[in-house]
Amino acid sequence: MNCVNLIGRLTAEPEVRYTQTNIMVTQFNLAVNRAYAKPEDKEKADFITVLAWNKTAEFVSKYFRKGQQVGVTGRIETGSYDDKDGKRVYTTKVVAEHVYFADSKKEDTANPFAEPATSFPAVTDDDLPF
């Protein structure tokens, strides 16, 4: 089974491109911390390239920014090509099937009493069925 789950931080802004048939594809890189064996070892990170297609690509390009912590569920895809010197180059990427926010919601420091952008209408006891 080819299934990948990652949580990491975007190392740069997502890159948006379109195929010749006008399908949106977004590429981004995640810095994913690697567990270390001993407490005195420093944390290391793997830098993983992720591709998102269609609606997922649109979501990523619209809402994800450099430095954000995000989660990705997808699959590994490998490939190869010949570079300009004729040398074979092998690639490994994760194709995202689901992406989600993994950061805690940031507060508005300018106005801590501001209403959240996605607030629900106020509910009173009279509105409850019990």
N, C-alpha and C positions, 0 to 999 in steps of 0.2 A: 504494500500500500504506500503510495507516494503522498504523504500529508505532512505539512510544515506549519508550526505555530511559532510566531516570533513576537517579542515585544522589544522595541528599541526606539531610539531617537533619530529623527530625520537629520541627516548631515548637511542637507542643502534644500532649497526649494524644489518641489516636484517639477519635472520636465515634461511638458505636454507636446505630443506630436500627433500626426494623423497619417494613416496608411494611404496608399494610392486610391483605395476605395472609400476614403473619408471616414475610417473608423478611428476613434480616439484611443490613444495609448499614452499612459503616464508612467514615467520611470522615476524611481526615487531610491535613495540609499538609506539603509538603516544601520546605525551603530548598535549592535546587540552585545551586552556584557556577557562575558564568558566566566563561568564559575572557576575559582582557583583552588588549588589543593591545600595550600597552607595559608594561615591568616597573614603571615608576613609577605606573601606574594602580592604583587599589585594586581588590581583588576585589569583584565585585557578585554578588548572588544573585537568582534568580527564585524566587518563592513559588508553588508549583503545588499545586492541589487535586487529591487523588486519591480515587477511590471504589473500594471493594472489596465484592464481593457474596458471599453464601453462605459456603462453607468458607474462602475467602480472607479474608472479613470476620472470621470467627471467629478465624483465625490471627493477623491483625493486632491485633484487640482483646485477644487473650490474651498476645501476646509483645512487641509493640512499645510503646515508651514515648518520651516527650518527650526530645529530644536524641540519640536513637539514629540511627546512620547506616544507612539501608536502601536496597535496590535495588528498582526496580519495572519490570516489563515490561508493557506494555498498549497501549491505543489512545486517541487523542484523541476526545472527544465534545463537540460544541458544542450549544448550545441557546439559548433566549431565553424571557423572560416579561415581563409588564407589572407594574411595581411599583405601590405604592398610589396614586401620582400619575398613573398611566396611561402612564408613560414606559417604552419598550422597553429591557430590560436583556439584554445578551448574555453568555453564560457559556461558559467553556472548562474542561473537566476531563479528567483522565486516568482511564480505567477500567482498574484493575489486573487483569491476567490471572495474573501471577506476582509474588510478593513474596519478598524474601529479606534476611537479615542481611548488612550490608556492613561492620560494625564488627569489629575484632579482638576476640577473646574477652577479657573483663575478668577479671583475677585477683582472688581473694578476699584482700583486704588484711588482714583480721582473722586469717586462718589460711592462710598461703601453702602449707602442707603438706596442706590439705584435698583430698580426692578430688574430681575434677570430677563434676558432677551427672550427666553422661551418660558414664560410663566403661565401657570394655569389660573383660571378664574377662581376667586375666593369662594370657599364653600362654608356655609354656616350650618349650625345644628338643624335648622329648619329644612335644609336641603337633603339631609340624610334620611334614608328610608327606615331606619331603626332607632 
